[in-house]
């Protein structure tokens, strides 16, 4: 919906806002910039125009202020001033969220690099498996693509599924922070193998997940049976 205001009314109102706002014409040239915008963006209007054109396709406005990286989402709305159509662009600071996502991505990359080097299997899951390393693929005989469709409990022998549910319940209720137990897994080729499962509950991006390190102990179990 297009609202009609006088030039003085709209510019007075824009200056009262506590976030950066710029009004542009049909050529994306800034005709008015509020005080908040002037504080953070100290460049010529022609340079602002170039950045605004870039933000049209990227929906993000980037500023370097005192060697600090600032990122803003752009919100565009049409406004009529003295019977002429203009676009009002509001900038909303997403710098903290941007940095947090970057940090999470870096940690995820490091996690992946570390787990791919381990001789043990590593899996991350909630209702379904979210992440596995190559060792777990080799252990089960399933591909990563197939495993990511599974719930971890579906890989367990039927005899051990209730025990596994009890483990998850204790972790979820906070009765234990970490549990180690032995279970049986059914491989893709139907072979049954024994594993040692070391599992704990972790919080990632405001969501609780289960992180498990798994070792194949079939050989140890066989040796014990032969004693």
C-alpha positions as CSV (number, residue, x, y, z in Angstrom):
1,X,0.0,0.0,0.0
2,X,1.4,3.5,-1.0
3,X,1.1,6.2,1.7
4,X,1.3,9.9,0.8
5,X,3.2,12.4,3.0
6,X,4.7,15.8,2.5
7,X,8.5,15.9,2.2
8,X,9.0,17.6,5.6
9,X,6.7,15.1,7.4
10,X,8.5,12.0,6.1
11,X,12.0,13.4,6.6
12,X,11.2,14.5,10.2
13,X,9.8,11.1,11.0
14,X,12.7,9.2,9.4
15,X,15.2,11.2,11.6
16,X,13.4,10.0,14.7
17,X,14.0,6.3,13.9
18,X,16.8,4.6,15.9
19,X,18.0,2.5,12.9
20,X,19.5,3.6,9.5
21,X,17.1,4.7,6.8
22,X,17.7,6.0,3.3
23,X,15.2,7.3,0.8
24,X,16.1,6.6,-2.9
25,X,14.6,7.6,-6.2
26,X,13.8,5.5,-9.3
27,X,17.6,5.4,-10.1
28,X,18.5,4.2,-6.6
29,X,20.1,7.5,-5.9
30,X,19.8,8.6,-2.2
31,X,17.7,11.8,-1.9
32,X,17.6,11.7,1.9
33,X,19.6,9.9,4.6
34,X,18.7,9.9,8.3
35,X,21.0,10.8,11.1
36,X,21.6,7.1,12.1
37,X,22.6,6.2,8.6
38,X,25.0,9.2,8.4
39,X,26.7,8.0,11.6
40,X,27.6,4.6,10.3
41,X,28.1,5.3,6.6
42,X,30.4,8.3,6.0
43,X,30.8,8.1,2.2
44,X,29.5,10.1,-0.8
45,X,25.9,9.5,-2.0
46,X,27.2,8.2,-5.3
47,X,29.1,5.4,-3.4
48,X,26.0,4.7,-1.4
49,X,24.0,4.3,-4.6
50,X,26.5,1.7,-5.9
51,X,26.2,-0.3,-2.6
52,X,22.4,0.0,-2.6
53,X,22.2,-1.4,-6.2
54,X,24.4,-4.3,-5.0
55,X,22.1,-4.9,-2.0
56,X,19.2,-5.3,-4.4
57,X,20.4,-8.7,-5.4
58,X,22.1,-9.7,-2.1
59,X,19.6,-8.3,0.4
60,X,22.5,-7.3,2.5
61,X,24.3,-4.0,3.2
62,X,27.9,-4.1,4.4
63,X,29.8,-1.3,6.2
64,X,33.3,-1.1,7.7
65,X,33.2,1.3,10.6
66,X,36.3,1.9,12.7
67,X,37.8,-1.3,11.3
68,X,34.7,-3.2,12.5
69,X,32.6,-5.2,10.0
70,X,28.9,-4.4,10.1
71,X,26.2,-6.2,8.2
72,X,22.6,-5.2,7.7
73,X,19.5,-6.8,6.2
74,X,17.6,-4.4,3.9
75,X,13.9,-3.9,4.1
76,X,12.3,-1.9,1.2
77,X,8.9,-0.2,1.1
78,X,7.4,2.2,-1.4
79,X,6.4,5.7,-0.3
80,X,4.9,8.7,-2.0
81,X,6.4,12.1,-1.4
82,X,4.8,15.1,-3.1
83,X,3.0,12.8,-5.5
84,X,6.3,11.1,-6.6
85,X,7.1,7.5,-5.8
86,X,10.2,6.7,-3.8
87,X,11.7,3.7,-2.0
88,X,12.4,3.8,1.7
89,X,15.2,1.4,2.7
90,X,15.6,0.4,6.4
91,X,18.7,-1.3,7.6
92,X,18.6,-3.8,10.4
93,X,21.8,-4.9,12.0
94,X,22.6,-8.6,11.7
95,X,26.3,-8.3,12.5
96,X,26.1,-10.5,15.7
97,X,24.1,-13.2,14.0
98,X,26.4,-13.1,11.0
99,X,29.5,-13.6,13.2
100,X,27.8,-16.4,15.2
101,X,26.9,-18.3,12.0
102,X,30.5,-17.8,10.8
103,X,31.8,-19.2,14.1
104,X,29.5,-22.1,13.9
105,X,30.5,-22.9,10.4
106,X,34.2,-22.8,11.4
107,X,33.6,-25.1,14.3
108,X,31.7,-27.5,12.1
109,X,34.5,-27.6,9.6
110,X,37.0,-28.3,12.4
111,X,34.8,-30.9,13.9
112,X,34.5,-32.7,10.5
113,X,38.2,-32.6,9.9
114,X,39.0,-34.0,13.4
115,X,36.4,-36.8,13.2
116,X,37.4,-38.0,9.7
117,X,40.9,-38.7,11.1
118,X,39.6,-40.9,14.0
119,X,39.8,-44.7,13.9
120,X,36.5,-44.8,15.9
121,X,33.1,-44.1,14.4
122,X,31.5,-40.8,15.3
123,X,27.8,-40.0,14.8
124,X,25.6,-37.1,15.7
125,X,21.8,-37.6,15.9
126,X,18.5,-36.7,17.3
127,X,15.4,-38.4,15.9
128,X,17.5,-39.2,12.8
129,X,21.2,-39.4,12.1
130,X,22.6,-36.0,11.3
131,X,26.3,-36.6,10.8
132,X,28.6,-39.7,10.5
133,X,32.2,-40.1,9.7
134,X,33.7,-42.4,7.1
135,X,34.6,-45.0,9.8
136,X,30.9,-45.5,10.6
137,X,30.1,-46.0,6.9
138,X,32.8,-48.8,6.8
139,X,31.5,-50.3,10.0
140,X,27.9,-50.6,8.9
141,X,28.3,-51.2,5.2
142,X,25.8,-48.4,4.4
143,X,26.6,-45.2,2.5
144,X,26.3,-41.8,4.1
145,X,23.3,-41.0,2.0
146,X,21.5,-44.1,3.3
147,X,22.5,-43.6,6.9
148,X,21.2,-40.1,7.0
149,X,17.7,-41.5,6.4
150,X,18.0,-43.8,9.5
151,X,17.2,-43.4,13.1
152,X,20.2,-44.8,15.0
153,X,18.0,-47.2,16.9
154,X,17.0,-48.8,13.6
155,X,20.6,-50.1,13.2
156,X,20.5,-51.8,16.6
157,X,19.7,-55.4,17.2
158,X,16.1,-55.8,18.4
159,X,17.4,-57.2,21.7
160,X,19.2,-54.0,22.5
161,X,16.7,-51.4,21.4
162,X,15.0,-51.1,24.8
163,X,18.4,-50.7,26.5
164,X,19.3,-47.9,24.1
165,X,16.0,-46.2,24.8
166,X,16.8,-46.3,28.5
167,X,20.2,-44.8,27.8
168,X,18.7,-41.9,25.9
169,X,16.1,-41.3,28.6
170,X,18.8,-41.0,31.3
171,X,20.7,-38.5,29.2
172,X,17.6,-36.5,28.3
173,X,16.5,-36.2,31.9
174,X,19.9,-35.2,33.1
175,X,20.4,-38.3,35.3
176,X,23.7,-38.9,33.4
177,X,25.9,-36.6,31.4
178,X,27.7,-39.4,29.6
179,X,27.1,-43.1,29.3
180,X,29.2,-46.0,28.0
181,X,27.6,-49.3,27.1
182,X,27.9,-52.3,24.8
183,X,25.3,-53.0,22.1
184,X,24.9,-55.0,18.9
185,X,24.5,-53.5,15.5
186,X,23.1,-55.2,12.4
187,X,25.2,-54.4,9.3
188,X,23.8,-54.0,5.8
189,X,24.9,-57.5,5.0
190,X,22.9,-58.7,8.1
191,X,26.1,-59.5,10.0
192,X,25.7,-58.8,13.7
193,X,28.6,-57.0,15.4
194,X,29.3,-55.8,18.9
195,X,30.1,-52.1,19.6
196,X,31.1,-50.0,22.5
197,X,29.0,-46.9,22.6
198,X,30.2,-43.8,24.4
199,X,27.4,-41.3,24.2
200,X,26.6,-37.8,25.6
201,X,24.0,-35.2,25.1
202,X,25.1,-31.8,23.7
203,X,23.5,-28.5,22.9
204,X,24.0,-27.1,19.4
205,X,22.2,-24.0,18.1
206,X,19.6,-24.1,20.9
207,X,18.8,-27.7,20.2
208,X,19.9,-30.9,22.1
209,X,21.6,-33.6,20.1
210,X,23.4,-36.9,21.0
211,X,27.1,-37.3,20.1
212,X,28.4,-40.9,20.1
213,X,31.8,-42.4,19.7
214,X,31.6,-46.1,18.6
215,X,34.3,-48.8,18.7
216,X,34.0,-52.2,17.1
217,X,34.5,-54.8,20.0
218,X,33.4,-57.9,18.1
219,X,36.9,-59.4,18.4
220,X,37.1,-58.8,22.1
221,X,33.7,-60.4,22.7
222,X,34.6,-63.4,20.6
223,X,37.9,-63.8,22.6
224,X,35.9,-63.7,25.9
225,X,33.5,-66.3,24.6
226,X,36.3,-68.6,23.8
227,X,37.8,-68.5,27.3
